[in-house]
Amino acid sequence: MKRPSFSEGVAVALAAALLSALGQPALALLLGPGDGLRLLISLGSLAYLLYLTSRAARRDGRSLVPVAWLMTSLGSWAMLTSIPLFGLLHWGLAWATRAVYLHRRPLAALLDLGLAGLALLAGLGTWIHTGSLFLTVWTTFLAQALFVWLPGTRSARTESHTDDRFEQAHRRAETAVTKLTARAGSYIVTD
């Protein structure tokens, strides 16, 4: 799988900002402002989680991410009246997905948690100063896109360790066969 890049993060931030700005008024008309925003957060969270897992080389447990999203969405929809807390739970699920699938060390996951917190603060500051959903989502996701430069983030080489092990075993087998045929040729006595 292709490792996430900063330019991809910028594209994700732009797509999220555009879809949020365009989708929020329509969902607010259909469901009301509160439930429309909750649905927008839930769907945006699912799209981001699917993006993250599509970029992760690890395949184990990937099917659990949508299940975790569904449980988080339904549980928080039923139990929380606070939209900021609702969004925070989804943001935490996104961080946990990055920590499990895109970081190889706990320190990288903790640094990513700090970055996620700074991204939320940047988004909050943007909302307070502009009141623009587009700019708030753009700023939050743009700041979050920096996670690819954290030390300990999985590189494409380390993520494809399963393929590397196969290639290494294949090369060793070829070398062994070559040595065996060379030895067998040296034992052949010719008159």
C-alpha positions as CSV (number, residue, x, y, z in Angstrom):
1,M,0.0,0.0,0.0
2,K,1.1,3.5,-0.6
3,R,2.1,5.4,2.5
4,P,0.1,8.7,3.1
5,S,1.9,11.8,2.1
6,F,1.6,15.4,3.0
7,S,0.2,16.3,-0.4
8,E,-2.4,13.6,0.0
9,G,-3.2,15.2,3.4
10,V,-3.7,18.6,1.8
11,A,-6.1,17.0,-0.8
12,V,-8.0,15.2,2.0
13,A,-8.2,18.5,4.0
14,L,-9.6,20.3,0.9
15,A,-12.1,17.5,0.1
16,A,-13.3,17.4,3.8
17,A,-13.6,21.2,3.9
18,L,-15.6,21.4,0.6
19,L,-17.9,18.5,1.5
20,S,-18.5,19.8,5.0
21,A,-19.3,23.3,3.7
22,L,-21.6,22.1,1.0
23,G,-23.2,19.2,3.0
24,Q,-23.9,21.0,6.3
25,P,-26.6,23.3,5.0
26,A,-28.4,20.5,3.2
27,L,-28.2,18.1,6.1
28,A,-29.4,20.9,8.5
29,L,-32.5,21.4,6.3
30,L,-33.2,17.7,6.2
31,L,-32.5,16.7,9.8
32,G,-32.2,19.9,11.8
33,P,-29.0,21.7,12.6
34,G,-27.8,19.4,15.5
35,D,-28.6,16.0,13.9
36,G,-27.3,17.3,10.5
37,L,-24.0,18.2,12.0
38,R,-23.8,14.8,13.8
39,L,-24.4,13.0,10.6
40,L,-21.8,15.1,8.8
41,I,-19.3,14.3,11.6
42,S,-20.1,10.6,11.4
43,L,-19.9,10.3,7.6
44,G,-16.7,12.4,7.5
45,S,-15.2,10.3,10.2
46,L,-16.0,7.1,8.3
47,A,-14.5,8.5,5.1
48,Y,-11.3,9.5,6.9
49,L,-11.0,6.1,8.6
50,L,-11.5,4.3,5.2
51,Y,-8.8,6.6,3.7
52,L,-6.4,5.8,6.6
53,T,-6.9,2.0,6.4
54,S,-6.6,2.1,2.6
55,R,-3.1,3.5,3.1
56,A,-2.0,1.1,5.8
57,A,0.0,-2.0,4.8
58,R,-1.2,-3.9,7.8
59,R,-4.2,-6.0,6.9
60,D,-5.0,-7.5,10.2
61,G,-8.1,-6.1,11.9
62,R,-9.0,-3.7,9.2
63,S,-12.5,-4.9,9.1
64,L,-12.8,-3.9,12.8
65,V,-12.3,-0.2,12.0
66,P,-15.8,0.3,10.4
67,V,-17.3,-1.8,13.3
68,A,-15.6,0.5,15.8
69,W,-16.9,3.5,13.8
70,L,-20.4,2.2,13.8
71,M,-20.3,1.5,17.6
72,T,-18.9,4.9,18.2
73,S,-21.4,6.7,16.0
74,L,-24.5,4.9,17.3
75,G,-23.4,4.9,20.9
76,S,-22.5,8.6,20.9
77,W,-25.6,9.5,18.9
78,A,-27.8,7.8,21.5
79,M,-26.0,9.0,24.7
80,L,-24.4,12.4,24.0
81,T,-26.2,15.6,23.5
82,S,-23.0,17.6,23.2
83,I,-21.9,18.0,19.6
84,P,-18.3,18.9,20.5
85,L,-18.0,15.8,22.6
86,F,-19.5,13.8,19.7
87,G,-16.9,15.2,17.4
88,L,-14.1,14.6,19.9
89,L,-15.0,10.9,20.1
90,H,-14.8,10.5,16.3
91,W,-11.5,12.5,16.3
92,G,-10.2,10.1,18.9
93,L,-11.1,7.1,16.8
94,A,-9.2,8.6,13.9
95,W,-6.2,9.1,16.1
96,A,-6.4,5.5,17.4
97,T,-6.6,4.2,13.8
98,R,-3.5,6.2,12.8
99,A,-1.7,5.0,16.0
100,V,-2.4,1.4,15.3
101,Y,-2.0,1.3,11.5
102,L,0.5,4.0,10.6
103,H,2.9,4.3,13.5
104,R,5.5,1.7,14.5
105,R,6.4,3.1,17.9
106,P,4.4,4.3,20.9
107,L,6.3,7.6,20.9
108,A,5.1,8.3,17.4
109,A,1.5,7.6,18.5
110,L,1.9,9.9,21.5
111,L,3.4,12.7,19.3
112,D,0.5,12.1,16.9
113,L,-1.9,12.5,19.8
114,G,-0.3,15.9,20.6
115,L,-0.5,16.9,17.0
116,A,-4.2,15.9,16.9
117,G,-4.8,18.1,20.0
118,L,-3.0,21.0,18.3
119,A,-5.0,20.5,15.2
120,L,-8.2,20.6,17.2
121,L,-7.1,23.8,18.9
122,A,-6.2,25.3,15.5
123,G,-9.7,24.4,14.3
124,L,-11.3,25.8,17.4
125,G,-9.4,29.1,17.0
126,T,-10.4,29.3,13.3
127,W,-14.0,28.7,14.2
128,I,-13.9,31.4,16.9
129,H,-12.3,34.0,14.6
130,T,-14.1,33.2,11.3
131,G,-17.2,31.2,12.0
132,S,-16.6,29.4,8.8
133,L,-17.1,25.7,8.7
134,F,-15.0,25.4,5.5
135,L,-12.0,27.2,7.1
136,T,-12.4,25.3,10.4
137,V,-12.4,21.9,8.7
138,W,-9.6,22.9,6.3
139,T,-7.4,24.2,9.2
140,T,-8.0,21.1,11.4
141,F,-7.3,18.6,8.7
142,L,-4.4,20.6,7.2
143,A,-2.6,20.6,10.6
144,Q,-3.4,16.9,11.0
145,A,-1.8,16.1,7.7
146,L,1.6,16.8,9.3
147,F,1.5,13.4,11.0
148,V,3.3,11.9,8.1
149,W,6.5,13.6,9.2
150,L,6.4,12.4,12.7
151,P,9.4,10.2,13.6
152,G,8.4,6.5,13.8
153,T,5.7,6.7,11.2
154,R,5.7,3.5,9.1
155,S,7.5,3.9,5.8
156,A,6.6,1.9,2.8
157,R,9.6,-0.3,3.2
158,T,8.9,-1.3,6.8
159,E,5.2,-1.8,6.1
160,S,5.8,-4.4,3.3
161,H,7.8,-6.6,5.6
162,T,5.6,-9.6,4.7
163,D,6.6,-9.2,1.0
164,D,10.2,-8.5,2.0
165,R,10.4,-11.8,3.9
166,F,9.0,-13.7,0.9
167,E,11.6,-12.0,-1.4
168,Q,14.4,-12.8,1.1
169,A,13.4,-16.4,1.3
170,H,13.1,-16.7,-2.5
171,R,16.6,-15.2,-2.9
172,R,18.0,-17.6,-0.3
173,A,16.4,-20.6,-2.0
174,E,17.8,-19.5,-5.4
175,T,21.3,-19.1,-3.9
176,A,21.1,-22.5,-2.3
177,V,20.0,-24.1,-5.5
178,T,22.9,-22.4,-7.3
179,K,25.4,-23.6,-4.8
180,L,24.0,-27.2,-4.9
181,T,24.3,-27.3,-8.6
182,A,27.8,-25.9,-8.6
183,R,28.9,-28.5,-6.0
184,A,27.2,-31.3,-7.9
185,G,29.0,-30.2,-11.1
186,S,32.4,-30.4,-9.3
187,Y,31.8,-34.0,-8.3
188,I,31.2,-35.2,-11.8
189,V,34.3,-37.0,-13.0
190,T,35.0,-36.8,-16.6
191,D,37.5,-39.1,-18.4
